[in-house]
Amino acid sequence: MKIQRFSIALVILVGAITPAWGVSKEIVQLQTQVQQLQDQMTNMKQSFDQQMGVMQHLIEQSTDNVNKVANSINQLQQSLEKQQSDSGARVDQVSGQIQALNDTLDELKARLSKVSQELEAMQSAQQTLAATQAQQQQQAAAPPPDVLYNNALRDYNAGKNDLAVQEFSDYIKYYPTTDLAGNSYFYLADMQFRQGNYQEAVKNYDQVIQNFPTGNKAPAAELKKGLALIELGQKDDGVTALRHVIQRYPRSTEATQARDRLRKLGVSASAGTGRRSPGE
């Protein structure tokens, strides 16, 4: 029922988005993808319900068998108590039967436990798959990547920071592995830097440096990370970051800015040479 509600809501969402963008090839493709995902979810739910029914039936059968065996054991134990005085041989025989029944009971319990574990595994797999399908549906319903990114960049340049933050965050959410995701992290960090939120800015600059090292924002991200660390009072780490900019991108504008900042700090541009002398 939850899947049906989600599918209906998704269709309504796509229908609401269509007038804003106009009928285009991309929107038609998105609607087709959403319909395909809905059909897949329906087929998966039918298959899962069938498997759940079979597993439930097996569990009920095993439970009935366990109850029957337990009743038999109780009856035999009562019979044993009544006939203990009659014959030692009879006692041994009944005791053997009880032991056999106990062994059968243990086996049934083990089988029931195994069936329950398999059922739990199926439920977990179904939940994981449903979550994956929901994420795919969200991405299918999202604006095209170029539209979303260009809107975010436009609002960033216009100084609409709150709107730009939301749009860059949405881009990272829907398209986390593209090159422009690295740019989105950079612009988020840049807005945080300008607001004085240096700690969060460093985290987002690190996203650019670590996950998009060959992107066009990597040099600027490392430069700004060094400056943010210095603002946080972590001078040694900041100097290390600035020196790395000079080492890795020696002819870049960012390297020139890093040298200038190190000179103002009275620190050498290369490690191991110590503090700059006044005549340098």
C-alpha positions in Angstrom: 0.0 0.0 0.0 2.9 2.4 0.8 4.5 1.6 -2.5 1.2 2.4 -4.3 0.8 5.7 -2.5 4.4 6.6 -3.3 3.9 5.7 -7.0 0.8 7.8 -7.2 2.5 10.7 -5.5 5.4 10.4 -7.9 3.1 10.4 -10.9 1.4 13.6 -9.6 4.8 15.2 -9.0 6.0 14.5 -12.5 2.7 15.8 -13.8 3.1 19.0 -11.8 6.7 19.5 -13.0 5.8 19.0 -16.7 3.9 22.3 -17.2 6.8 24.3 -15.7 9.4 22.9 -18.1 7.2 22.3 -21.1 6.7 19.1 -23.0 10.2 18.0 -24.1 12.0 14.9 -25.0 13.7 14.8 -21.6 10.5 15.1 -19.7 8.8 12.3 -21.8 11.8 10.1 -21.1 11.6 10.8 -17.4 7.9 10.0 -17.4 8.7 6.7 -19.2 11.4 5.9 -16.7 9.0 6.5 -13.8 6.3 4.3 -15.4 8.9 1.5 -15.9 10.0 1.8 -12.2 6.4 1.6 -11.1 5.9 -1.6 -13.1 9.1 -3.1 -11.7 7.9 -2.2 -8.1 4.5 -3.8 -8.7 6.1 -7.0 -10.1 8.5 -7.1 -7.2 5.7 -6.7 -4.7 3.7 -9.5 -6.3 6.7 -11.8 -6.3 7.6 -11.0 -2.7 4.0 -11.5 -1.5 4.0 -15.0 -3.1 7.3 -15.9 -1.5 6.1 -14.5 1.9 2.9 -16.7 1.6 5.0 -19.8 1.0 7.4 -19.1 3.9 4.5 -18.3 6.2 2.8 -21.6 5.3 6.1 -23.5 6.1 6.4 -21.7 9.5 2.8 -22.6 10.4 3.4 -26.2 9.4 6.6 -26.4 11.5 4.8 -24.8 14.5 2.0 -27.3 14.3 4.5 -30.2 14.2 6.3 -28.8 17.2 3.0 -28.5 19.1 2.1 -32.1 18.2 5.4 -33.4 19.3 5.3 -31.5 22.6 1.8 -33.0 23.3 3.1 -36.5 22.5 6.0 -36.0 24.9 3.7 -34.9 27.7 1.5 -37.9 27.2 4.4 -40.3 27.3 5.8 -38.7 30.4 2.5 -39.1 32.1 2.3 -42.7 31.0 5.9 -43.3 32.2 5.0 -42.0 35.7 2.1 -44.4 36.0 4.0 -47.4 34.8 7.3 -46.9 36.6 6.4 -49.6 39.2 5.4 -52.2 36.6 8.5 -52.9 34.8 12.0 -51.5 34.4 12.1 -52.7 30.8 8.9 -50.8 30.1 10.5 -47.7 31.5 13.5 -48.1 29.3 11.4 -48.5 26.3 9.3 -45.4 27.0 12.4 -43.4 27.9 13.9 -44.3 24.5 10.7 -43.2 22.8 10.8 -39.9 24.7 14.4 -39.4 23.7 13.6 -40.0 20.1 10.7 -37.5 20.3 13.0 -35.0 21.9 15.5 -35.4 19.1 12.7 -34.9 16.6 11.6 -31.8 18.5 15.1 -30.3 18.4 15.3 -31.0 14.7 12.0 -29.3 14.1 13.1 -26.3 16.2 16.3 -26.0 14.1 14.3 -26.1 10.9 11.9 -23.5 12.2 14.8 -21.2 13.2 16.3 -21.6 9.7 13.0 -20.8 8.0 12.6 -17.7 10.2 16.1 -16.5 9.3 15.5 -17.0 5.6 12.2 -15.0 6.0 14.1 -12.2 7.8 16.7 -12.1 5.1 14.1 -11.9 2.4 12.4 -9.0 4.2 15.7 -7.2 4.6 16.5 -7.7 0.9 13.0 -6.4 -0.1 13.4 -3.3 2.1 16.8 -2.6 0.7 15.6 -3.0 -2.9 12.6 -0.8 -2.2 14.8 1.9 -0.8 17.0 1.7 -3.9 14.0 1.9 -6.2 12.7 4.9 -4.3 16.1 6.7 -4.7 16.0 5.9 -8.4 12.5 7.3 -8.7 13.5 10.5 -6.9 16.4 10.9 -9.3 14.1 10.3 -12.3 11.7 13.0 -11.0 14.6 15.5 -10.4 15.3 18.3 -12.9 17.9 17.5 -15.5 21.4 18.0 -14.2 22.3 20.9 -16.4 19.1 22.8 -15.6 19.6 22.2 -11.8 23.2 23.2 -11.9 22.7 26.3 -14.1 19.9 27.5 -11.8 22.1 27.1 -8.8 25.0 29.0 -10.4 22.7 31.8 -11.5 21.4 32.2 -8.0 24.9 32.0 -6.5 26.1 34.8 -8.8 23.0 36.9 -8.0 23.8 36.6 -4.3 20.7 34.5 -3.5 22.7 32.3 -1.1 19.8 30.5 0.5 18.3 29.4 -2.8 21.7 28.6 -4.2 22.6 26.4 -1.2 19.4 24.4 -1.7 20.0 23.9 -5.4 23.7 22.9 -5.1 22.7 20.5 -2.3 20.0 19.0 -4.5 22.5 18.6 -7.3 24.8 16.7 -5.0 21.9 14.6 -3.8 20.7 13.6 -7.2 24.0 13.6 -9.2 26.8 12.9 -6.6 29.3 11.3 -9.0 29.4 13.9 -11.8 32.2 16.5 -12.2 29.8 19.3 -11.5 29.1 17.7 -8.1 32.6 18.8 -7.2 31.9 22.3 -8.3 28.7 22.2 -6.2 30.7 21.3 -3.1 33.1 24.1 -3.9 30.4 26.8 -4.2 28.7 25.5 -1.0 32.1 25.8 0.8 32.6 29.3 -0.7 29.3 30.6 0.7 30.1 29.1 4.1 33.6 30.7 4.0 32.1 34.2 3.2 29.7 33.7 6.1 32.6 32.9 8.5 31.5 29.3 8.9 35.1 28.1 8.3 34.7 24.7 9.9 31.9 23.6 7.5 33.7 25.3 4.6 36.8 23.1 5.3 34.6 19.9 5.2 33.2 20.8 1.8 36.6 21.9 0.4 37.9 18.5 1.5 35.1 16.9 -0.6 36.4 18.6 -3.7 40.1 17.8 -2.9 39.5 14.1 -2.0 36.7 13.1 -4.4 37.4 15.3 -7.4 41.2 15.9 -7.4 41.3 16.4 -11.2 38.4 18.8 -11.3 38.8 22.4 -12.2 38.0 23.6 -8.7 40.6 21.4 -6.9 43.4 24.2 -6.8 41.0 26.8 -5.6 39.5 24.4 -3.0 42.9 23.6 -1.5 43.8 27.3 -1.5 40.6 28.3 0.3 40.9 25.3 2.7 44.3 26.7 3.8 42.9 30.2 4.3 40.0 28.8 6.3 42.3 26.7 8.5 44.4 29.8 9.2 41.2 31.7 10.2 40.3 28.8 12.6 43.7 29.3 14.3 45.2 26.1 12.8 48.1 27.9 11.2 50.4 24.9 10.7 47.7 23.0 8.8 46.8 26.1 6.8 50.5 26.7 5.9 50.8 23.0 4.8 47.7 23.3 2.6 49.1 26.5 0.9 52.5 25.0 0.3 50.7 22.0 -1.3 49.0 24.4 -3.7 52.3 25.8 -4.7 53.9 22.4 -5.1 51.1 20.8 -7.1 49.9 23.8 -9.2 53.1 26.0 -9.4 52.0 28.1 -12.4 48.4 28.6 -11.3 46.8 31.8 -10.1 46.1 29.9 -6.8 49.8 29.3 -6.4 50.5 33.0 -6.7 47.9 33.8 -4.1 49.3 31.1 -1.8 52.8 32.6 -2.0 51.4 36.0 -1.3 49.6 34.8 1.8 52.6 32.9 3.1 54.8 36.0 2.6 52.4 38.0 4.7 52.6 35.4 7.4 56.4 35.6 7.3 56.6 31.9 6.3 58.6 30.3 3.5 56.8 29.0 0.5 58.6 25.6 0.8 58.8 23.3 3.7 62.0 22.9 5.7 63.4 26.4 5.1 62.0 27.9 8.2 60.8 31.5 8.6 61.6 34.1 5.9 64.1 36.7 6.8 63.1 40.4 6.5 65.4 40.8 3.4 63.7 38.0 1.4 
